[in-house]
Amino acid sequence: MAGAEIKRPPVYRISTFQLLILLGVSLILLALRIEWAYSVLCGGLIAVLPQAYFAARTFRWRGAQSAQAIARSSYGGVVGKFIFSAAGFALVFALLRPINGLAVFAAYLTMLLIQIIGSWLLLRRANLN
């Protein structure tokens, strides 16, 4: 055996779950107030999309021989995530009127919480195997 192949972590599952939750909540809020619906949708997307970008960049490499590439991709992913998040907030608050700022930030923080819990569960499951 040449070496054990380490599987890529299924981080895309977290982003998919976040998007499903976000779309469901936004559709429910659409029945109440359209301003809340698009505010929640935008706030959630500001969290989910940059995180998905980070995960795609970070986990595209595998193996010990790719350690430098993994580190570079990870640093680039963090910088990109920060820039995309800042740009997302800037665009939402500059272009959307009316906007519910509380809904934007609540959705953003909720998606971050789902990301943290989902990552913890993936790590915990990987350690149990």
PyMOL commands that set and color helices and strands:
alter all, ss='L'
color gray80, all
select helices_A, chain A and resi 12-32+34-58+64-95+101-128
alter helices_A, ss='H'
color red, helices_A
deselect
rebuild
show_as cartoon
